[in-house]
Amino acid sequence: MTKHPPYSVVLTYTDDPQQLTIQPVDSAILAPLVAGKTALPFFWGEDEFWFDDEVARQFGVALLNLIAAGRPEVKKNALILLSTRSRSRQEAE
């Protein structure tokens, strides 16, 4: 099995083409670039955590909301919230 260094993940939205790209980056290389930048911790629980469907959903929603906060063209199409209720297309407009 190939040994990999600890990765950080970079998630980028591009306009042309409209897509999200995910890039694994060696954490040691990325550390100086993100030093002093805002960090948004994502907590699973007190002692132990499990990567289940609900945690994955909440994590994905948090990432997409963060991207949408800085990109109006994404925000207008985002029909997601951190709560469990969903938004209709009319509510988003």
C-alpha positions as CSV (number, residue, x, y, z in Angstrom):
1,M,0.0,0.0,0.0
2,T,1.3,3.5,-0.9
3,K,2.2,5.7,2.1
4,H,0.6,9.1,1.8
5,P,1.5,12.2,3.9
6,P,-1.3,13.8,6.0
7,Y,-3.5,15.7,3.6
8,S,-5.5,18.8,3.8
9,V,-8.3,19.3,1.3
10,V,-8.7,22.4,-0.9
11,L,-12.2,22.9,-2.3
12,T,-12.5,25.4,-5.1
13,Y,-15.5,26.7,-7.1
14,T,-14.8,27.8,-10.7
15,D,-17.1,29.8,-13.0
16,D,-15.8,28.4,-16.3
17,P,-16.7,25.6,-16.3
18,Q,-19.1,25.8,-13.3
19,Q,-17.7,23.1,-11.0
20,L,-16.2,22.3,-7.7
21,T,-12.8,20.8,-7.6
22,I,-11.3,19.0,-4.7
23,Q,-7.5,18.7,-4.3
24,P,-5.6,16.8,-1.7
25,V,-2.6,18.9,-0.6
26,D,0.3,17.9,1.7
27,S,-0.7,19.6,5.0
28,A,2.9,20.7,5.7
29,I,3.0,22.6,2.3
30,L,-0.3,24.2,2.9
31,A,0.3,25.3,6.5
32,P,2.2,28.5,5.8
33,L,-0.4,29.6,3.3
34,V,-3.3,29.3,5.7
35,A,-1.5,30.6,8.8
36,G,-3.4,33.5,10.3
37,K,-6.5,32.9,8.1
38,T,-9.9,32.3,9.5
39,A,-10.5,28.8,10.7
40,L,-14.0,27.3,11.0
41,P,-13.9,24.2,13.2
42,F,-16.4,21.5,12.5
43,F,-17.2,19.5,15.7
44,W,-18.7,16.0,15.7
45,G,-19.2,15.6,19.4
46,E,-17.7,15.4,22.8
47,D,-15.6,12.3,23.0
48,E,-16.0,10.1,19.9
49,F,-17.3,10.8,16.4
50,W,-18.5,8.8,13.5
51,F,-18.6,9.7,9.9
52,D,-22.2,8.9,9.2
53,D,-24.6,10.2,6.5
54,E,-25.9,13.0,8.7
55,V,-22.4,14.3,9.6
56,A,-21.5,14.1,5.9
57,R,-24.6,16.1,5.0
58,Q,-23.9,18.8,7.6
59,F,-20.3,19.0,6.5
60,G,-21.2,19.3,2.9
61,V,-23.9,21.9,3.6
62,A,-21.4,23.9,5.7
63,L,-18.8,23.9,2.8
64,L,-21.4,24.9,0.2
65,N,-22.8,27.7,2.4
66,L,-19.2,29.0,2.9
67,I,-18.6,29.0,-0.9
68,A,-22.0,30.6,-1.5
69,A,-21.3,33.4,1.1
70,G,-18.6,34.8,-1.2
71,R,-20.2,34.0,-4.6
72,P,-23.7,35.5,-5.3
73,E,-24.0,33.3,-8.5
74,V,-23.7,30.2,-6.3
75,K,-25.8,31.6,-3.4
76,K,-28.8,32.2,-5.7
77,N,-28.8,28.5,-6.6
78,A,-28.2,27.1,-3.1
79,L,-31.2,25.4,-1.8
80,I,-29.5,24.2,1.4
81,L,-29.4,25.2,5.0
82,L,-27.7,23.9,8.1
83,S,-31.1,23.0,9.6
84,T,-32.9,19.9,8.8
85,R,-35.6,21.6,6.8
86,S,-35.2,22.1,3.1
87,R,-35.9,25.3,1.2
88,S,-38.0,25.5,-1.9
89,R,-36.8,27.2,-5.0
90,Q,-39.2,30.1,-4.3
91,E,-37.8,30.6,-0.8
92,A,-34.3,30.8,-2.2
93,E,-35.2,33.7,-4.5
